Amino acid sequence: MNYSNIQKQDPVLYEIIKEEEKRQKQGLELIASENYVSEAVLEAMGSILTNKYSEGYPGKRYYGGNEIIDKAETLAIDRAKELFGAEHVNVQPLSGGPANIAVYFALLQPGDKVLGLSLDQGGHLTHGHPMNFSGKLFNIIPYTVNKETEEVDMDEVERIALAEKPKMIIAGFSAYSRTLDWKRFKEIADKIGAYTFADIAHISGLIAGKQLDSPVPYFDVVSTTTHKTLRGPRGAIIMCKEQFASAIDKAVFPGVQGGPHDHINAAKAIAFAEALKPEYQTYTKQIIINAKRLAAKLSEKGYRIVSGGTDNHLMLVDVFGSKGVTGKEAEKVLEQVGISVNKNMVPYDQRKPMDPSGIRLGTPALTTRGMQEVEMDVVADLIDRAIANRNDQAKLDEVKQAVIDFSLKFPVPGIA
Ligand SMILES: *Cc1c(COP(=O)(O)O)cnc(C)c1O
């Protein structure tokens, strides 16, 4: 990407893009929800497919001139079906939030009871936060992780489900480092006739890469973003059993959205094709190997990893509990040296969301840059040096230079 037209036409914005390129290239990206897309995905997002309006679905549009767009959308649908083994796929959701709104509206009425993992224990905003549509319109019953193991306790989920009889059970998370027992969720839901909804936004790439079990065979509906481990454009898809196909499609359009973003859906098709390749399985396997290695190295240095480790791409580090540094302070000092992470609540956190006890670290982006186990050892060292020297500016300057020198050895797709 050389942005020569932007350079000519809008030098101010050009400089902003160049600055961000430099930040991405010279820094270490450990935000668990981020990744670097391929140049082919970037090209599709920048393509003339953005010019079209195509409300409706392939073969049933409300606008003329969609015979070619239909081919692109159908390609994305077919590839997603193959990748996840889904009966039905809607590729139009603009992002994970809108996808989840459509799922609620397809299956429920406002006021209905929904069981979801508590946000302060790893769940997502759209699983019932009071400020989110989900918490405002639905009666959310949270489940939590076990205080000792810090893992979801399925007997507890079953106990709450049988007592509360929710109409839908959500399984999914944004900040949880273990796997979920999809089959058990389905068995519990069947006992009370509840719908099952899996939100695999974070781990869909690991599932597509055949590294983690999939909820698709068991669950009524599964949503995922396409831009996290899946490494596609910003967006989402909804997968479901055939019996829910029409309800889901109607909920997405006209229920929640107008015209789909055809350039983004084409980029999704490209990302799905990339994820169908054997190299993608190697990539996703390495993401997990790297996360386990990073967690082990940080543990050796005295950091407490929530639940004792990770089975996926992310970990929660209790920096306050183990080092007396708050999540906010840790995020800030790491940002100063060019390492991006986010502050995060740990289970049963005594601190507040804006300055919690933990940080969340993930390996998908660094793994895309080609980093492996030995590099994770270097990353753990850099993180520890920054946190340990947080009050010593000269030392932090040294760490910052070390981060730049190290990062520049690993190319970012799309950045020269
Ligand atoms: C990221 C995420 C979403 C929302 O995605 P956006 O594209 O940011 O709206 C939904 N659910 C879960 C579990 C997520 O992690």
The ligand as an ORCA input file, in Angstrom:
! r2SCAN-3c Opt
* xyz 0 1
  C     -14.911     -8.290     20.136
  C     -16.141     -8.965     20.602
  C     -17.409     -8.583     20.138
  C     -17.702     -7.289     19.404
  O     -17.050     -6.981     18.317
  P     -17.034     -5.504     17.682
  O     -16.675     -5.831     16.290
  O     -16.030     -4.743     18.455
  O     -18.420     -4.936     17.821
  C     -18.495     -9.368     20.496
  N     -18.346    -10.429     21.290
  C     -17.159    -10.798     21.799
  C     -17.078    -12.010     22.674
  C     -16.017    -10.069     21.478
  O     -14.841    -10.427     22.009
*
